[in-house]
Amino acid sequence: MSQRHSLGAARMAACLLILHAFAAPVVVSSQAAKSRVAVFPFVDGTGGTNRAAGVAASQTFVDEMATGSRLLGVLVDDSLGSDAIDQERAVNLGKSRGTPFVFVATIVTATSRESSRSGWLPQIKGNTVHVRVRSIEAKTELQGVLYDVATGERLFTTTTRGTHKDHSYGGRVWSSWGSWDVGDQAAFLESPMGQAFLKASREMVKQIDQATVSRVPNH
């Protein structure tokens, strides 16, 4: 019995080694298929001065690229500030970082509008209930520019918008982009303004994906 057990264990170990040998190249190929895009901190075009919010926005955007496209976003630590980056500088920075594409974005608008209504429900068995309904509508508009580092050309300039309405939200409301407290990023992204930003970001990621599909080399 011990000899049969030893033979069975040896066969199982050999099978596992064979499976690992075939599986490893698949993982490498999947990673290689991703084409890198340098992403600068988002510029606040709403008139605010909260640069930390721009960095947090670009990080969120990179996360969306990782799950919603064939592209791999690479955050750029931009000491000059994204608003000082022109086409030539963007392409040169892309070359220095070895990324085929460079993306620069601006938060054009980011607003939240809150309203409330209250009233009394019809009487039920002599009892009445007072109800207050809180309604929030948030809108975000992004403008993005995508550059091809190899050719130095601008692939596109596009605008995407996101709107989110919530009639039952009970959390904190951010009224402007500059009020985003990056220390509570999860709460912001769950808020109406955060949801509007995510919708605009996902649409932007789709457009980048489509614009680069014929330029990403097959591996």
C-alpha positions as CSV (number, residue, x, y, z in Angstrom):
1,M,0.0,0.0,0.0
2,S,2.8,2.4,0.9
3,Q,4.5,1.7,-2.5
4,R,1.3,2.5,-4.4
5,H,0.7,5.6,-2.4
6,S,4.3,6.8,-3.2
7,L,3.7,6.2,-6.9
8,G,0.4,8.1,-6.8
9,A,2.0,11.0,-5.1
10,A,4.9,11.1,-7.6
11,R,2.5,11.0,-10.6
12,M,0.4,13.9,-9.1
13,A,3.5,16.0,-8.5
14,A,4.6,15.4,-12.1
15,C,1.2,16.4,-13.4
16,L,1.3,19.6,-11.4
17,L,4.8,20.5,-12.8
18,I,3.5,20.0,-16.4
19,L,0.4,22.2,-15.7
20,H,2.6,24.9,-14.2
21,A,4.9,24.8,-17.3
22,F,2.0,25.3,-19.6
23,A,0.3,28.0,-17.5
24,A,3.3,30.3,-16.9
25,P,3.6,31.5,-20.5
26,V,-0.1,32.4,-20.5
27,V,0.3,34.8,-17.6
28,V,3.3,36.5,-19.3
29,S,1.5,36.8,-22.6
30,S,-1.5,38.5,-20.8
31,Q,0.7,41.0,-19.2
32,A,2.6,41.7,-22.5
33,A,-0.6,42.5,-24.3
34,K,-1.1,45.6,-22.2
35,S,0.2,48.8,-23.8
36,R,1.4,51.5,-21.4
37,V,-0.2,55.0,-21.2
38,A,1.4,57.7,-19.2
39,V,-1.4,59.5,-17.2
40,F,-0.7,63.0,-15.8
41,P,-2.5,64.3,-12.7
42,F,-5.8,65.8,-13.8
43,V,-6.0,69.5,-14.1
44,D,-8.7,71.3,-12.1
45,G,-10.4,73.5,-14.6
46,T,-13.2,74.5,-12.3
47,G,-11.2,77.2,-10.6
48,G,-10.1,75.3,-7.6
49,T,-6.5,74.8,-6.3
50,N,-6.8,71.4,-4.8
51,R,-3.9,69.6,-6.7
52,A,-4.2,66.6,-4.5
53,A,-7.7,65.9,-5.9
54,G,-6.1,65.9,-9.4
55,V,-3.6,63.2,-8.4
56,A,-6.4,61.1,-6.8
57,A,-8.5,61.5,-9.9
58,S,-5.7,60.3,-12.1
59,Q,-5.2,57.3,-9.8
60,T,-8.8,56.4,-10.1
61,F,-8.6,56.8,-13.8
62,V,-5.7,54.4,-14.0
63,D,-7.6,51.9,-12.0
64,E,-10.5,52.1,-14.5
65,M,-8.1,51.5,-17.4
66,A,-6.8,48.4,-15.7
67,T,-10.2,46.9,-15.5
68,G,-11.9,48.4,-18.6
69,S,-9.4,48.3,-21.4
70,R,-6.4,46.6,-23.0
71,L,-4.2,49.5,-21.8
72,L,-2.1,49.9,-18.7
73,G,-2.1,53.4,-17.1
74,V,1.2,54.6,-15.6
75,L,1.0,57.6,-13.2
76,V,3.4,60.4,-13.9
77,D,4.8,62.4,-11.0
78,D,4.6,65.8,-12.8
79,S,6.7,68.4,-11.0
80,L,5.8,71.0,-13.6
81,G,2.0,70.6,-13.1
82,S,-0.2,69.1,-15.8
83,D,-1.4,72.6,-16.8
84,A,2.1,73.5,-17.9
85,I,2.4,70.4,-20.2
86,D,2.2,71.2,-23.9
87,Q,2.3,68.6,-26.7
88,E,6.1,68.6,-27.1
89,R,6.7,68.2,-23.4
90,A,4.1,65.5,-23.1
91,V,5.7,63.5,-25.9
92,N,9.2,63.9,-24.5
93,L,8.1,62.7,-21.1
94,G,6.4,59.8,-22.7
95,K,9.6,58.8,-24.5
96,S,11.6,59.1,-21.2
97,R,9.2,56.8,-19.5
98,G,9.0,54.3,-22.4
99,T,5.2,54.7,-22.8
100,P,3.7,54.6,-26.4
101,F,0.9,57.0,-25.4
102,V,0.5,60.0,-23.1
103,F,-2.9,61.2,-21.7
104,V,-3.6,64.6,-20.2
105,A,-7.0,65.5,-18.8
106,T,-8.9,68.4,-17.3
107,I,-11.9,68.5,-15.0
108,V,-14.0,71.1,-16.8
109,T,-17.0,71.0,-14.6
110,A,-18.0,69.2,-11.4
111,T,-21.2,70.2,-9.6
112,S,-23.7,68.8,-7.2
113,R,-27.2,70.2,-6.7
114,E,-29.3,69.3,-3.7
115,S,-33.0,69.7,-3.3
116,S,-35.6,68.3,-0.9
117,R,-39.3,67.9,-0.8
118,S,-41.5,67.0,2.2
119,G,-45.1,66.2,2.7
120,W,-47.6,64.1,4.6
121,L,-48.7,60.6,3.6
122,P,-52.5,59.9,3.5
123,Q,-53.9,58.9,6.9
124,I,-53.9,55.2,7.7
125,K,-56.2,54.3,10.6
126,G,-56.0,57.8,11.9
127,N,-52.2,58.0,11.8
128,T,-50.2,60.4,9.5
129,V,-46.5,60.3,8.6
130,H,-44.4,63.2,7.5
131,V,-41.9,62.3,4.8
132,R,-38.9,64.3,3.5
133,V,-37.2,63.2,0.3
134,R,-33.7,64.4,-0.4
135,S,-32.6,64.5,-4.1
136,I,-29.1,65.1,-5.4
137,E,-28.0,65.5,-9.0
138,A,-24.3,65.6,-9.8
139,K,-22.6,66.4,-13.2
140,T,-19.0,66.0,-14.3
141,E,-17.3,66.9,-17.5
142,L,-13.8,65.8,-18.5
143,Q,-11.7,66.9,-21.4
144,G,-8.9,64.6,-22.5
145,V,-6.0,64.8,-24.9
146,L,-4.2,61.6,-26.1
147,Y,-0.7,61.7,-27.7
148,D,1.1,59.1,-29.8
149,V,4.7,59.2,-28.6
150,A,6.2,57.4,-31.6
151,T,4.8,59.9,-34.1
152,G,4.5,62.9,-31.8
153,E,0.9,63.5,-33.0
154,R,-2.2,64.2,-31.1
155,L,-4.6,61.3,-31.6
156,F,-7.6,63.1,-30.3
157,T,-9.1,65.7,-28.0
158,T,-12.5,64.6,-26.6
159,T,-15.0,65.5,-24.0
160,T,-17.0,63.0,-21.9
161,R,-19.8,63.7,-19.3
162,G,-21.2,61.9,-16.4
163,T,-24.5,62.5,-14.6
164,H,-25.8,60.8,-11.5
165,K,-29.1,61.3,-9.7
166,D,-29.9,59.9,-6.3
167,H,-33.2,60.2,-4.4
168,S,-32.1,58.2,-1.3
169,Y,-28.5,59.2,-0.7
170,G,-27.8,59.9,2.9
171,G,-24.0,60.5,3.0
172,R,-21.8,63.5,2.6
173,V,-22.4,65.8,-0.4
174,W,-19.4,67.4,-2.2
175,S,-20.6,70.6,-3.8
176,S,-17.4,71.3,-5.8
177,W,-14.4,69.4,-7.2
178,G,-12.0,71.4,-4.9
179,S,-13.8,70.2,-1.8
180,W,-12.8,66.6,-2.4
181,D,-11.0,65.4,0.7
182,V,-8.6,62.8,-0.7
183,G,-8.2,61.2,2.7
184,D,-11.7,59.8,2.3
185,Q,-11.5,58.7,-1.4
186,A,-13.9,55.7,-1.0
187,A,-16.7,57.9,0.4
188,F,-16.2,60.5,-2.4
189,L,-16.4,57.9,-5.2
190,E,-19.6,56.5,-3.6
191,S,-21.2,60.0,-3.5
192,P,-23.2,61.4,-6.4
193,M,-20.3,63.5,-7.7
194,G,-17.9,60.6,-7.4
195,Q,-20.4,58.4,-9.4
196,A,-20.7,61.1,-12.1
197,F,-16.9,61.3,-12.3
198,L,-16.6,57.5,-12.7
199,K,-19.2,57.5,-15.5
200,A,-17.3,60.2,-17.4
201,S,-14.0,58.4,-16.8
202,R,-15.3,55.0,-18.0
203,E,-16.5,56.6,-21.2
204,M,-13.1,58.3,-21.7
205,V,-11.3,55.0,-21.2
206,K,-13.5,53.4,-23.9
207,Q,-12.5,56.2,-26.3
208,I,-8.8,55.8,-25.6
209,D,-9.1,52.1,-26.1
210,Q,-10.8,52.5,-29.5
211,A,-8.3,55.2,-30.6
212,T,-5.3,53.0,-29.9
213,V,-6.6,49.6,-31.0
214,S,-4.8,49.8,-34.4
215,R,-1.6,51.1,-32.8
216,V,-1.1,48.6,-30.1
217,P,1.3,45.9,-31.3
218,N,0.0,42.3,-31.1
219,H,2.1,40.0,-28.9
